[in-house]
Amino acid sequence: MLVCTLIWFVGLEYRGLFMPDEGRYADIAREMLDANDWVTPRLNGIKYLEKPPLQYWATAGAFALFGVDEWTARLWPAVTGLLCIVFTAFAAFRFAPRSPGGVVRRAARRRWCSPAAGGFSSAASS
C-alpha cells in the first residue's frame, strides 16, 4: 500500500497542467492566495463563482504550505482520489463475503437445511 501511495504522489509532476481546466483552477487558487481573499475566487481579476470554492481553498492552502508548483496544484485532487480508493477498498472488504461463494453457500444452507423449507434437516429427523 505504501509503494502504491508513493507512486501515486510522485507522478503528480510527470506532465504539465492540462489546459484549460487544471491551469484555470490552479490560477484561481494562486490569485486567492496572492490577494489574501479567501471568500471570492477570481480568475484574472474577474469573479469566478461557477464552482464551489473548496478545491480552491485546499489548493491555495497547499500553495501556502509547499509553494506554487504543478505538484501542489494537483495535491488536493490526488489526496481526495486516494481517500476514495481507500474508502472503496474498506467498503469492499467490510461488506463483501469472506469467500467467493460465501453468499451462495449461506443462502443454500438456509434454504435446504431449514425444516420449514422441507430441506435435509427435516428429512433426516423423520
N, CA, C and O atoms as CSV, one atom per row, in Angstrom:
chain,resi,resn,atom,element,x,y,z
A,1,MET,N,N,0.827,-1.187,0.000
A,1,MET,CA,C,0.000,0.000,0.000
A,1,MET,C,C,0.879,1.262,0.000
A,1,MET,O,O,0.579,2.247,-0.675
A,2,LEU,N,N,1.953,1.204,0.762
A,2,LEU,CA,C,2.851,2.357,0.847
A,2,LEU,C,C,3.524,2.639,-0.497
A,2,LEU,O,O,3.698,3.798,-0.875
A,3,VAL,N,N,3.898,1.593,-1.211
A,3,VAL,CA,C,4.542,1.771,-2.518
A,3,VAL,C,C,3.550,2.395,-3.505
A,3,VAL,O,O,3.910,3.298,-4.260
A,4,CYS,N,N,2.305,1.915,-3.498
A,4,CYS,CA,C,1.283,2.479,-4.398
A,4,CYS,C,C,1.030,3.952,-4.075
A,4,CYS,O,O,0.885,4.770,-4.983
A,5,THR,N,N,0.976,4.291,-2.790
A,5,THR,CA,C,0.766,5.683,-2.392
A,5,THR,C,C,1.939,6.551,-2.838
A,5,THR,O,O,1.745,7.667,-3.319
A,6,LEU,N,N,3.136,6.042,-2.679
A,6,LEU,CA,C,4.321,6.786,-3.104
A,6,LEU,C,C,4.292,7.031,-4.612
A,6,LEU,O,O,4.560,8.145,-5.063
A,7,ILE,N,N,3.972,6.004,-5.389
A,7,ILE,CA,C,3.884,6.153,-6.839
A,7,ILE,C,C,2.781,7.138,-7.209
A,7,ILE,O,O,2.937,7.931,-8.138
A,8,TRP,N,N,1.665,7.086,-6.479
A,8,TRP,CA,C,0.523,7.970,-6.735
A,8,TRP,C,C,0.940,9.443,-6.633
A,8,TRP,O,O,0.580,10.252,-7.487
A,9,PHE,N,N,1.703,9.786,-5.582
A,9,PHE,CA,C,2.060,11.182,-5.351
A,9,PHE,C,C,3.313,11.621,-6.105
A,9,PHE,O,O,3.450,12.802,-6.424
A,10,VAL,N,N,4.219,10.707,-6.392
A,10,VAL,CA,C,5.433,11.086,-7.121
A,10,VAL,C,C,5.097,11.457,-8.563
A,10,VAL,O,O,5.745,12.327,-9.144
A,11,GLY,N,N,4.099,10.812,-9.139
A,11,GLY,CA,C,3.759,11.056,-10.526
A,11,GLY,C,C,2.943,12.311,-10.777
A,11,GLY,O,O,2.535,12.550,-11.914
A,12,LEU,N,N,2.692,13.117,-9.760
A,12,LEU,CA,C,1.860,14.307,-9.939
A,12,LEU,C,C,2.500,15.352,-10.851
A,12,LEU,O,O,1.797,16.123,-11.503
A,13,GLU,N,N,3.818,15.376,-10.897
A,13,GLU,CA,C,4.508,16.393,-11.685
A,13,GLU,C,C,5.056,15.821,-13.002
A,13,GLU,O,O,5.908,16.428,-13.652
A,14,TYR,N,N,4.557,14.664,-13.369
A,14,TYR,CA,C,5.058,13.981,-14.569
A,14,TYR,C,C,4.795,14.780,-15.835
A,14,TYR,O,O,5.631,14.806,-16.738
A,15,ARG,N,N,3.652,15.426,-15.906
A,15,ARG,CA,C,3.297,16.220,-17.087
A,15,ARG,C,C,2.813,17.583,-16.619
A,15,ARG,O,O,2.514,17.773,-15.441
A,16,GLY,N,N,2.739,18.517,-17.536
A,16,GLY,CA,C,2.258,19.851,-17.199
A,16,GLY,C,C,0.759,19.852,-16.919
A,16,GLY,O,O,0.071,18.860,-17.158
A,17,LEU,N,N,0.270,20.956,-16.418
A,17,LEU,CA,C,-1.158,21.083,-16.154
A,17,LEU,C,C,-1.935,21.079,-17.458
A,17,LEU,O,O,-1.561,21.754,-18.417
A,18,PHE,N,N,-3.013,20.321,-17.489
A,18,PHE,CA,C,-3.858,20.310,-18.680
A,18,PHE,C,C,-4.628,21.611,-18.764
A,18,PHE,O,O,-5.203,22.082,-17.782
A,19,MET,N,N,-4.627,22.173,-19.943
A,19,MET,CA,C,-5.380,23.400,-20.181
A,19,MET,C,C,-6.715,23.032,-20.788
A,19,MET,O,O,-6.757,22.062,-21.545
A,20,PRO,N,N,-7.763,23.694,-20.532
A,20,PRO,CA,C,-7.863,24.890,-19.722
A,20,PRO,C,C,-8.157,24.608,-18.251
A,20,PRO,O,O,-7.924,25.482,-17.415
A,21,ASP,N,N,-8.660,23.421,-17.900
A,21,ASP,CA,C,-9.214,23.208,-16.565
A,21,ASP,C,C,-8.192,23.261,-15.435
A,21,ASP,O,O,-8.327,24.077,-14.524
A,22,GLU,N,N,-7.173,22.407,-15.476
A,22,GLU,CA,C,-6.219,22.379,-14.370
A,22,GLU,C,C,-5.500,23.715,-14.209
A,22,GLU,O,O,-5.297,24.183,-13.088
A,23,GLY,N,N,-5.125,24.311,-15.300
A,23,GLY,CA,C,-4.464,25.614,-15.237
A,23,GLY,C,C,-5.363,26.688,-14.665
A,23,GLY,O,O,-4.918,27.528,-13.883
A,24,ARG,N,N,-6.627,26.663,-15.053
A,24,ARG,CA,C,-7.597,27.655,-14.548
A,24,ARG,C,C,-7.773,27.505,-13.039
A,24,ARG,O,O,-7.723,28.493,-12.306
A,25,TYR,N,N,-7.978,26.277,-12.575
A,25,TYR,CA,C,-8.220,26.069,-11.144
A,25,TYR,C,C,-6.973,26.396,-10.315
A,25,TYR,O,O,-7.085,26.927,-9.209
A,26,ALA,N,N,-5.805,26.086,-10.837
A,26,ALA,CA,C,-4.568,26.428,-10.130
A,26,ALA,C,C,-4.374,27.938,-10.088
A,26,ALA,O,O,-3.925,28.477,-9.077
A,27,ASP,N,N,-4.708,28.618,-11.170
A,27,ASP,CA,C,-4.546,30.066,-11.216
A,27,ASP,C,C,-5.527,30.767,-10.274
A,27,ASP,O,O,-5.180,31.767,-9.646
A,28,ILE,N,N,-6.749,30.242,-10.176
A,28,ILE,CA,C,-7.725,30.819,-9.245
A,28,ILE,C,C,-7.215,30.675,-7.814
A,28,ILE,O,O,-7.311,31.612,-7.021
A,29,ALA,N,N,-6.676,29.511,-7.484
A,29,ALA,CA,C,-6.140,29.307,-6.132
A,29,ALA,C,C,-4.930,30.201,-5.881
A,29,ALA,O,O,-4.767,30.725,-4.779
A,30,ARG,N,N,-4.083,30.381,-6.890
A,30,ARG,CA,C,-2.918,31.265,-6.737
A,30,ARG,C,C,-3.357,32.702,-6.509
A,30,ARG,O,O,-2.814,33.387,-5.642
A,31,GLU,N,N,-4.351,33.172,-7.290
A,31,GLU,CA,C,-4.859,34.533,-7.098
A,31,GLU,C,C,-5.510,34.696,-5.734
A,31,GLU,O,O,-5.404,35.757,-5.118
A,32,MET,N,N,-6.180,33.658,-5.260
A,32,MET,CA,C,-6.803,33.701,-3.940
A,32,MET,C,C,-5.727,33.887,-2.865
A,32,MET,O,O,-5.908,34.651,-1.917
A,33,LEU,N,N,-4.615,33.184,-3.025
A,33,LEU,CA,C,-3.518,33.289,-2.071
A,33,LEU,C,C,-2.806,34.636,-2.192
A,33,LEU,O,O,-2.486,35.254,-1.177
A,34,ASP,N,N,-2.556,35.095,-3.407
A,34,ASP,CA,C,-1.860,36.371,-3.608
A,34,ASP,C,C,-2.659,37.552,-3.071
A,34,ASP,O,O,-2.097,38.451,-2.446
A,35,ALA,N,N,-3.968,37.553,-3.312
A,35,ALA,CA,C,-4.813,38.666,-2.867
A,35,ALA,C,C,-5.242,38.525,-1.410
A,35,ALA,O,O,-5.803,39.453,-0.828
A,36,ASN,N,N,-4.975,37.360,-0.826
A,36,ASN,CA,C,-5.405,37.053,0.549
A,36,ASN,C,C,-6.929,37.230,0.697
A,36,ASN,O,O,-7.426,37.625,1.751
A,37,ASP,N,N,-7.634,36.932,-0.368
A,37,ASP,CA,C,-9.099,36.975,-0.383
A,37,ASP,C,C,-9.591,35.538,-0.500
A,37,ASP,O,O,-9.640,34.974,-1.593
A,38,TRP,N,N,-9.954,34.953,0.640
A,38,TRP,CA,C,-10.346,33.548,0.695
A,38,TRP,C,C,-11.853,33.372,0.498
A,38,TRP,O,O,-12.365,32.257,0.589
A,39,VAL,N,N,-12.552,34.456,0.234
A,39,VAL,CA,C,-14.003,34.388,0.089
A,39,VAL,C,C,-14.418,34.371,-1.378
A,39,VAL,O,O,-15.292,33.596,-1.766
A,40,THR,N,N,-13.805,35.209,-2.185
A,40,THR,CA,C,-14.228,35.371,-3.576
A,40,THR,C,C,-13.163,34.834,-4.517
A,40,THR,O,O,-12.099,35.438,-4.649
A,41,PRO,N,N,-13.428,33.709,-5.173
A,41,PRO,CA,C,-12.472,33.224,-6.172
A,41,PRO,C,C,-12.460,34.144,-7.393
A,41,PRO,O,O,-13.510,34.592,-7.853
A,42,ARG,N,N,-11.278,34.416,-7.906
A,42,ARG,CA,C,-11.143,35.299,-9.067
A,42,ARG,C,C,-10.198,34.660,-10.075
A,42,ARG,O,O,-9.240,33.972,-9.722
A,43,LEU,N,N,-10.506,34.914,-11.346
A,43,LEU,CA,C,-9.641,34.490,-12.435
A,43,LEU,C,C,-9.332,35.720,-13.266
A,43,LEU,O,O,-10.227,36.313,-13.868
A,44,ASN,N,N,-8.073,36.101,-13.297
A,44,ASN,CA,C,-7.635,37.336,-13.974
A,44,ASN,C,C,-8.381,38.561,-13.445
A,44,ASN,O,O,-8.733,39.460,-14.208
A,45,GLY,N,N,-8.615,38.585,-12.151
A,45,GLY,CA,C,-9.277,39.709,-11.511
A,45,GLY,C,C,-10.792,39.704,-11.615
A,45,GLY,O,O,-11.449,40.557,-11.017
A,46,ILE,N,N,-11.359,38.772,-12.352
A,46,ILE,CA,C,-12.815,38.701,-12.529
A,46,ILE,C,C,-13.367,37.612,-11.612
A,46,ILE,O,O,-12.800,36.523,-11.522
A,47,LYS,N,N,-14.470,37.907,-10.937
A,47,LYS,CA,C,-15.077,36.929,-10.028
A,47,LYS,C,C,-15.429,35.655,-10.785
A,47,LYS,O,O,-16.030,35.692,-11.858
A,48,TYR,N,N,-15.041,34.530,-10.198
A,48,TYR,CA,C,-15.291,33.224,-10.808
A,48,TYR,C,C,-16.098,32.407,-9.807
A,48,TYR,O,O,-15.537,31.712,-8.961
A,49,LEU,N,N,-17.407,32.498,-9.911
A,49,LEU,CA,C,-18.297,31.877,-8.931
A,49,LEU,C,C,-19.022,30.660,-9.498
A,49,LEU,O,O,-20.039,30.242,-8.942
A,50,GLU,N,N,-18.530,30.086,-10.580
A,50,GLU,CA,C,-19.200,28.958,-11.210
A,50,GLU,C,C,-19.042,27.654,-10.429
A,50,GLU,O,O,-19.864,26.749,-10.571
A,51,LYS,N,N,-18.015,27.550,-9.621
A,51,LYS,CA,C,-17.730,26.308,-8.884
A,51,LYS,C,C,-17.677,26.593,-7.388
A,51,LYS,O,O,-17.361,27.710,-6.981
A,52,PRO,N,N,-17.986,25.588,-6.565
A,52,PRO,CA,C,-17.811,25.753,-5.118
A,52,PRO,C,C,-16.329,25.941,-4.780
A,52,PRO,O,O,-15.472,25.382,-5.463
A,53,PRO,N,N,-16.016,26.710,-3.750
A,53,PRO,CA,C,-14.621,27.098,-3.516
A,53,PRO,C,C,-13.765,26.101,-2.729
A,53,PRO,O,O,-12.603,26.403,-2.457
A,54,LEU,N,N,-14.278,24.939,-2.354
A,54,LEU,CA,C,-13.489,24.027,-1.520
A,54,LEU,C,C,-12.166,23.645,-2.174
A,54,LEU,O,O,-11.130,23.662,-1.511
A,55,GLN,N,N,-12.178,23.303,-3.445
A,55,GLN,CA,C,-10.934,22.925,-4.113
A,55,GLN,C,C,-9.974,24.104,-4.184
A,55,GLN,O,O,-8.764,23.931,-4.039
A,56,TYR,N,N,-10.502,25.290,-4.403
A,56,TYR,CA,C,-9.629,26.470,-4.453
A,56,TYR,C,C,-8.987,26.710,-3.089
A,56,TYR,O,O,-7.797,27.013,-3.006
A,57,TRP,N,N,-9.769,26.575,-2.027
A,57,TRP,CA,C,-9.226,26.771,-0.674
A,57,TRP,C,C,-8.135,25.749,-0.380
A,57,TRP,O,O,-7.067,26.098,0.124
A,58,ALA,N,N,-8.410,24.486,-0.696
A,58,ALA,CA,C,-7.424,23.437,-0.416
A,58,ALA,C,C,-6.154,23.632,-1.246
A,58,ALA,O,O,-5.045,23.459,-0.739
A,59,THR,N,N,-6.314,23.985,-2.499
A,59,THR,CA,C,-5.143,24.203,-3.359
A,59,THR,C,C,-4.367,25.441,-2.913
A,59,THR,O,O,-3.136,25.426,-2.905
A,60,ALA,N,N,-5.070,26.508,-2.545
A,60,ALA,CA,C,-4.382,27.707,-2.048
A,60,ALA,C,C,-3.654,27.399,-0.746
A,60,ALA,O,O,-2.555,27.906,-0.517
A,61,GLY,N,N,-4.250,26.579,0.104
A,61,GLY,CA,C,-3.570,26.154,1.335
A,61,GLY,C,C,-2.320,25.349,1.031
A,61,GLY,O,O,-1.297,25.522,1.693
A,62,ALA,N,N,-2.390,24.466,0.033
A,62,ALA,CA,C,-1.202,23.700,-0.382
A,62,ALA,C,C,-0.137,24.635,-0.954
A,62,ALA,O,O,1.055,24.443,-0.715
A,63,PHE,N,N,-0.572,25.649,-1.713
A,63,PHE,CA,C,0.378,26.641,-2.228
A,63,PHE,C,C,1.061,27.378,-1.075
A,63,PHE,O,O,2.265,27.632,-1.122
A,64,ALA,N,N,0.291,27.718,-0.042
A,64,ALA,CA,C,0.855,28.437,1.102
A,64,ALA,C,C,1.860,27.560,1.854
A,64,ALA,O,O,2.868,28.063,2.350
A,65,LEU,N,N,1.594,26.259,1.942
A,65,LEU,CA,C,2.486,25.362,2.683
A,65,LEU,C,C,3.716,24.930,1.879
A,65,LEU,O,O,4.830,24.912,2.401
A,66,PHE,N,N,3.505,24.582,0.604
A,66,PHE,CA,C,4.567,23.959,-0.182
A,66,PHE,C,C,5.076,24.810,-1.342
A,66,PHE,O,O,6.018,24.414,-2.029
A,67,GLY,N,N,4.469,25.969,-1.566
A,67,GLY,CA,C,4.881,26.815,-2.679
A,67,GLY,C,C,4.032,26.551,-3.915
A,67,GLY,O,O,3.407,25.498,-4.043
A,68,VAL,N,N,4.022,27.517,-4.815
A,68,VAL,CA,C,3.226,27.419,-6.042
A,68,VAL,C,C,3.986,26.543,-7.040
A,68,VAL,O,O,5.072,26.899,-7.498
A,69,ASP,N,N,3.404,25.410,-7.361
A,69,ASP,CA,C,4.031,24.450,-8.251
A,69,ASP,C,C,2.946,23.549,-8.835
A,69,ASP,O,O,1.837,23.493,-8.304
A,70,GLU,N,N,3.256,22.846,-9.918
A,70,GLU,CA,C,2.279,21.926,-10.503
A,70,GLU,C,C,1.959,20.788,-9.552
A,70,GLU,O,O,0.818,20.331,-9.490
A,71,TRP,N,N,2.962,20.323,-8.807
A,71,TRP,CA,C,2.740,19.228,-7.859
A,71,TRP,C,C,1.743,19.646,-6.791
A,71,TRP,O,O,0.829,18.887,-6.468
A,72,THR,N,N,1.904,20.843,-6.238
A,72,THR,CA,C,0.977,21.289,-5.193
A,72,THR,C,C,-0.385,21.645,-5.773
A,72,THR,O,O,-1.383,21.582,-5.056
A,73,ALA,N,N,-0.457,22.017,-7.046
A,73,ALA,CA,C,-1.750,22.274,-7.671
A,73,ALA,C,C,-2.567,20.994,-7.774
A,73,ALA,O,O,-3.797,21.030,-7.739
A,74,ARG,N,N,-1.884,19.872,-7.899
A,74,ARG,CA,C,-2.581,18.585,-8.007
A,74,ARG,C,C,-2.677,17.844,-6.679
A,74,ARG,O,O,-3.246,16.754,-6.627
A,75,LEU,N,N,-2.141,18.403,-5.621
A,75,LEU,CA,C,-2.106,17.688,-4.345
A,75,LEU,C,C,-3.501,17.399,-3.801
A,75,LEU,O,O,-3.776,16.262,-3.418
A,76,TRP,N,N,-4.386,18.384,-3.753
A,76,TRP,CA,C,-5.730,18.175,-3.202
A,76,TRP,C,C,-6.526,17.146,-4.007
A,76,TRP,O,O,-7.102,16.241,-3.403
A,77,PRO,N,N,-6.587,17.237,-5.342
A,77,PRO,CA,C,-7.287,16.179,-6.074
A,77,PRO,C,C,-6.659,14.800,-5.876
A,77,PRO,O,O,-7.371,13.796,-5.844
A,78,ALA,N,N,-5.335,14.741,-5.742
A,78,ALA,CA,C,-4.682,13.447,-5.518
A,78,ALA,C,C,-5.021,12.882,-4.148
A,78,ALA,O,O,-5.248,11.679,-4.015
A,79,VAL,N,N,-5.057,13.733,-3.126
A,79,VAL,CA,C,-5.413,13.270,-1.778
A,79,VAL,C,C,-6.852,12.761,-1.745
A,79,VAL,O,O,-7.126,11.700,-1.185
A,80,THR,N,N,-7.764,13.515,-2.344
A,80,THR,CA,C,-9.164,13.078,-2.336
A,80,THR,C,C,-9.352,11.824,-3.185
A,80,THR,O,O,-10.158,10.962,-2.835
A,81,GLY,N,N,-8.629,11.708,-4.287
A,81,GLY,CA,C,-8.691,10.487,-5.090
A,81,GLY,C,C,-8.183,9.285,-4.322
A,81,GLY,O,O,-8.782,8.211,-4.379
A,82,LEU,N,N,-7.078,9.454,-3.599
A,82,LEU,CA,C,-6.537,8.366,-2.790
A,82,LEU,C,C,-7.502,7.986,-1.681
A,82,LEU,O,O,-7.689,6.801,-1.405
A,83,LEU,N,N,-8.114,8.968,-1.042
A,83,LEU,CA,C,-9.096,8.673,0.005
A,83,LEU,C,C,-10.296,7.910,-0.548
A,83,LEU,O,O,-10.833,7.036,0.132
A,84,CYS,N,N,-10.720,8.220,-1.756
A,84,CYS,CA,C,-11.817,7.473,-2.386
A,84,CYS,C,C,-11.429,6.019,-2.629
A,84,CYS,O,O,-12.236,5.114,-2.419
A,85,ILE,N,N,-10.194,5.797,-3.070
A,85,ILE,CA,C,-9.721,4.430,-3.292
A,85,ILE,C,C,-9.665,3.668,-1.975
A,85,ILE,O,O,-10.093,2.516,-1.905
A,86,VAL,N,N,-9.141,4.305,-0.932
A,86,VAL,CA,C,-9.050,3.656,0.377
A,86,VAL,C,C,-10.438,3.356,0.929
A,86,VAL,O,O,-10.670,2.270,1.461
A,87,PHE,N,N,-11.362,4.303,0.809
A,87,PHE,CA,C,-12.720,4.089,1.297
A,87,PHE,C,C,-13.421,2.969,0.529
A,87,PHE,O,O,-14.119,2.150,1.128
A,88,THR,N,N,-13.241,2.930,-0.784
A,88,THR,CA,C,-13.849,1.877,-1.589
A,88,THR,C,C,-13.279,0.512,-1.214
A,88,THR,O,O,-14.028,-0.460,-1.118
A,89,ALA,N,N,-11.974,0.423,-1.000
A,89,ALA,CA,C,-11.362,-0.833,-0.586
A,89,ALA,C,C,-11.879,-1.250,0.790
A,89,ALA,O,O,-12.177,-2.423,1.010
A,90,PHE,N,N,-11.986,-0.299,1.712
A,90,PHE,CA,C,-12.517,-0.606,3.044
A,90,PHE,C,C,-13.946,-1.134,2.943
A,90,PHE,O,O,-14.291,-2.135,3.571
A,91,ALA,N,N,-14.774,-0.453,2.146
A,91,ALA,CA,C,-16.168,-0.891,1.997
A,91,ALA,C,C,-16.233,-2.265,1.347
A,91,ALA,O,O,-17.054,-3.095,1.740
A,92,ALA,N,N,-15.391,-2.515,0.370
A,92,ALA,CA,C,-15.396,-3.819,-0.291
A,92,ALA,C,C,-14.997,-4.923,0.676
A,92,ALA,O,O,-15.632,-5.978,0.702
A,93,PHE,N,N,-13.960,-4.700,1.468
A,93,PHE,CA,C,-13.551,-5.718,2.431
A,93,PHE,C,C,-14.550,-5.864,3.570
A,93,PHE,O,O,-14.715,-6.950,4.125
A,94,ARG,N,N,-15.204,-4.785,3.910
A,94,ARG,CA,C,-16.156,-4.824,5.030
A,94,ARG,C,C,-17.455,-5.520,4.650
A,94,ARG,O,O,-18.003,-6.289,5.439
A,95,PHE,N,N,-17.945,-5.254,3.451
A,95,PHE,CA,C,-19.267,-5.754,3.085
A,95,PHE,C,C,-19.245,-6.954,2.152
A,95,PHE,O,O,-20.284,-7.583,1.953
A,96,ALA,N,N,-18.115,-7.290,1.582
A,96,ALA,CA,C,-18.036,-8.440,0.682
A,96,ALA,C,C,-18.018,-9.735,1.497
A,96,ALA,O,O,-17.593,-9.736,2.652
A,97,PRO,N,N,-18.473,-10.823,0.903
A,97,PRO,CA,C,-18.395,-12.105,1.605
A,97,PRO,C,C,-16.942,-12.515,1.823
A,97,PRO,O,O,-16.050,-12.106,1.079
A,98,ARG,N,N,-16.720,-13.318,2.840
A,98,ARG,CA,C,-15.356,-13.719,3.199
A,98,ARG,C,C,-14.730,-14.644,2.150
A,98,ARG,O,O,-13.513,-14.632,1.966
A,99,SER,N,N,-15.543,-15.435,1.468
A,99,SER,CA,C,-15.030,-16.309,0.413
A,99,SER,C,C,-15.844,-16.072,-0.848
A,99,SER,O,O,-16.945,-15.525,-0.778
A,100,PRO,N,N,-15.318,-16.477,-2.003
A,100,PRO,CA,C,-16.019,-16.162,-3.257
A,100,PRO,C,C,-17.459,-16.676,-3.316
A,100,PRO,O,O,-18.330,-15.984,-3.843
A,101,GLY,N,N,-17.724,-17.851,-2.798
A,101,GLY,CA,C,-19.080,-18.393,-2.871
A,101,GLY,C,C,-19.820,-18.306,-1.559
A,101,GLY,O,O,-20.808,-19.013,-1.363
A,102,GLY,N,N,-19.367,-17.458,-0.657
A,102,GLY,CA,C,-19.942,-17.393,0.687
A,102,GLY,C,C,-21.418,-17.063,0.710
A,102,GLY,O,O,-22.169,-17.688,1.459
A,103,VAL,N,N,-21.854,-16.119,-0.069
A,103,VAL,CA,C,-23.253,-15.718,-0.071
A,103,VAL,C,C,-24.124,-16.839,-0.615
A,103,VAL,O,O,-25.187,-17.126,-0.065
A,104,VAL,N,N,-23.680,-17.470,-1.688
A,104,VAL,CA,C,-24.454,-18.558,-2.289
A,104,VAL,C,C,-24.545,-19.732,-1.332
A,104,VAL,O,O,-25.617,-20.316,-1.173
A,105,ARG,N,N,-23.433,-20.088,-0.690
A,105,ARG,CA,C,-23.448,-21.213,0.258
A,105,ARG,C,C,-24.360,-20.926,1.437
A,105,ARG,O,O,-25.110,-21.802,1.867
A,106,ARG,N,N,-24.308,-19.700,1.968
A,106,ARG,CA,C,-25.180,-19.382,3.104
A,106,ARG,C,C,-26.647,-19.442,2.708
A,106,ARG,O,O,-27.472,-19.972,3.451
A,107,ALA,N,N,-26.972,-18.904,1.545
A,107,ALA,CA,C,-28.367,-18.935,1.088
A,107,ALA,C,C,-28.821,-20.368,0.865
A,107,ALA,O,O,-29.936,-20.733,1.237
A,108,ALA,N,N,-27.965,-21.183,0.258
A,108,ALA,CA,C,-28.327,-22.574,0.010
A,108,ALA,C,C,-28.475,-23.335,1.314
A,108,ALA,O,O,-29.389,-24.147,1.452
A,109,ARG,N,N,-27.606,-23.091,2.259
A,109,ARG,CA,C,-27.668,-23.780,3.545
A,109,ARG,C,C,-28.954,-23.415,4.283
A,109,ARG,O,O,-29.592,-24.287,4.873
A,110,ARG,N,N,-29.333,-22.170,4.261
A,110,ARG,CA,C,-30.554,-21.746,4.943
A,110,ARG,C,C,-31.785,-22.368,4.307
A,110,ARG,O,O,-32.712,-22.773,5.009
A,111,ARG,N,N,-31.800,-22.445,3.020
A,111,ARG,CA,C,-32.986,-22.956,2.341
A,111,ARG,C,C,-33.079,-24.468,2.456
A,111,ARG,O,O,-34.133,-25.006,2.798
A,112,TRP,N,N,-31.972,-25.159,2.170
A,112,TRP,CA,C,-32.027,-26.608,2.125
A,112,TRP,C,C,-32.010,-27.245,3.506
A,112,TRP,O,O,-32.464,-28.379,3.662
A,113,CYS,N,N,-31.505,-26.554,4.495
A,113,CYS,CA,C,-31.378,-27.153,5.821
A,113,CYS,C,C,-32.475,-26.720,6.769
A,113,CYS,O,O,-32.528,-27.207,7.899
A,114,SER,N,N,-33.336,-25.839,6.360
A,114,SER,CA,C,-34.370,-25.397,7.297
A,114,SER,C,C,-35.567,-26.340,7.238
A,114,SER,O,O,-35.985,-26.742,6.153
A,115,PRO,N,N,-36.120,-26.693,8.392
A,115,PRO,CA,C,-37.280,-27.595,8.420
A,115,PRO,C,C,-38.494,-27.000,7.704
A,115,PRO,O,O,-39.293,-27.736,7.125
A,116,ALA,N,N,-38.635,-25.674,7.741
A,116,ALA,CA,C,-39.793,-25.049,7.108
A,116,ALA,C,C,-39.753,-25.233,5.595
A,116,ALA,O,O,-40.800,-25.302,4.953
A,117,ALA,N,N,-38.565,-25.312,5.027
A,117,ALA,CA,C,-38.444,-25.473,3.584
A,117,ALA,C,C,-38.480,-26.937,3.177
A,117,ALA,O,O,-38.445,-27.253,1.988
A,118,GLY,N,N,-38.548,-27.835,4.161
A,118,GLY,CA,C,-38.572,-29.251,3.835
A,118,GLY,C,C,-37.229,-29.738,3.360
A,118,GLY,O,O,-37.143,-30.631,2.516
A,119,GLY,N,N,-36.183,-29.155,3.898
A,119,GLY,CA,C,-34.824,-29.491,3.456
A,119,GLY,C,C,-34.287,-30.738,4.116
A,119,GLY,O,O,-35.038,-31.544,4.664
A,120,PHE,N,N,-32.972,-30.887,4.056
A,120,PHE,CA,C,-32.317,-32.102,4.533
A,120,PHE,C,C,-32.501,-32.329,6.020
A,120,PHE,O,O,-32.612,-33.477,6.450
A,121,SER,N,N,-32.538,-31.271,6.822
A,121,SER,CA,C,-32.634,-31.482,8.264
A,121,SER,C,C,-33.972,-32.078,8.647
A,121,SER,O,O,-34.022,-32.884,9.576
A,122,SER,N,N,-35.082,-31.717,7.964
A,122,SER,CA,C,-36.376,-32.286,8.308
A,122,SER,C,C,-36.471,-33.725,7.798
A,122,SER,O,O,-37.148,-34.553,8.407
A,123,ALA,N,N,-35.796,-34.026,6.682
A,123,ALA,CA,C,-35.799,-35.400,6.160
A,123,ALA,C,C,-34.973,-36.307,7.053
A,123,ALA,O,O,-35.310,-37.480,7.219
A,124,ALA,N,N,-33.912,-35.795,7.622
A,124,ALA,CA,C,-33.057,-36.601,8.482
A,124,ALA,C,C,-33.730,-36.897,9.817
A,124,ALA,O,O,-33.456,-37.933,10.422
A,125,SER,N,N,-34.596,-36.020,10.286
A,125,SER,CA,C,-35.223,-36.231,11.574
A,125,SER,C,C,-36.426,-37.159,11.481
A,125,SER,O,O,-36.894,-37.615,12.524
A,126,SER,N,N,-36.950,-37.466,10.317
A,126,SER,CA,C,-38.131,-38.328,10.234
A,126,SER,C,C,-37.791,-39.756,10.001
A,126,SER,O,O,-38.686,-40.597,9.910
